[in-house]
Amino acid sequence: MRVSVAADSKDGVAERVVSELRRRGHEVVTHGALSDEERDDWAWASELAAKDVSEGRADQAVVCCWTGTGASIAANKVAGVRAALCVDAYTADGARKWNDANVLALSLRLTSDVVLDEILDAWLAGRPSGDSADVANVSHLGEIR
Ligand SMILES: O=C(CO)[C@H](O)[C@H](O)COP(=O)(O)O
């Protein structure tokens, strides 16, 4: 899979997100503080990663900031993006299963190395449930204005 990763800082697990995704065989595109040329503010970095998904340059994205909130808010402004702020593996599994989330948002402050690995395991293995109620809910997200 091709995954865009954005962060507004190299603190916390930011660089580990990149190394773990690469170790698991994914192609990674980096944005914000993880890139040498780009603006490293959370709104701009998350926007670029989310647009990679929205515009087909990436299958999924991971967006990070100190709290995870700004990164998720910015990503969710992009059409077609369903960003989920995940604090543990259960939430990541639910985000994929019930929300068909395509962008994982993480807090650089809160996410430990161990919890990151668990979140990535759940996120990468997760699939949309296909349940009709979940399909209807996700479809309705595209209609909300
Ligand atoms: O969590 C965040 C936004 O939701 C930011 O990472 C936090 O505000 C720190 O940003 P800065 O280093 O630019 O002050």
Ligand as a Chemical Component Dictionary entry (heavy atoms), coordinates in Angstrom:
data_LIG
# 
_chem_comp.id                   LIG 
_chem_comp.type                 NON-POLYMER 
_chem_comp.pdbx_formal_charge   0 
_chem_comp.three_letter_code    LIG 
# 
loop_
_chem_comp_atom.comp_id 
_chem_comp_atom.atom_id 
_chem_comp_atom.alt_atom_id 
_chem_comp_atom.type_symbol 
_chem_comp_atom.charge 
_chem_comp_atom.model_Cartn_x 
_chem_comp_atom.model_Cartn_y 
_chem_comp_atom.model_Cartn_z 
_chem_comp_atom.pdbx_ordinal 
LIG O1 O1 O 0 -1.540 19.339 18.717 1  
LIG C1 C1 C 0 -1.399 20.236 17.927 2  
LIG C2 C2 C 0 -2.517 20.811 17.160 3  
LIG O2 O2 O 0 -3.705 20.128 17.399 4  
LIG C3 C3 C 0 -0.048 20.857 17.727 5  
LIG O3 O3 O 0 0.886  19.852 17.544 6  
LIG C4 C4 C 0 0.270  21.728 18.930 7  
LIG O4 O4 O 0 -0.624 22.804 18.927 8  
LIG C5 C5 C 0 1.728  22.222 18.894 9  
LIG O5 O5 O 0 1.933  23.016 17.775 10 
LIG P1 P1 P 0 3.169  24.047 17.742 11 
LIG O6 O6 O 0 4.396  23.219 17.985 12 
LIG O7 O7 O 0 3.120  24.617 16.360 13 
LIG O8 O8 O 0 2.925  25.040 18.813 14 
# 
loop_
_chem_comp_bond.comp_id 
_chem_comp_bond.atom_id_1 
_chem_comp_bond.atom_id_2 
_chem_comp_bond.value_order 
_chem_comp_bond.pdbx_ordinal 
LIG O1 C1 DOUB 1  
LIG C1 C2 SING 2  
LIG C1 C3 SING 3  
LIG C2 O2 SING 4  
LIG C3 O3 SING 5  
LIG C3 C4 SING 6  
LIG C4 O4 SING 7  
LIG C4 C5 SING 8  
LIG C5 O5 SING 9  
LIG O5 P1 SING 10 
LIG P1 O6 DOUB 11 
LIG P1 O7 SING 12 
LIG P1 O8 SING 13 
# 
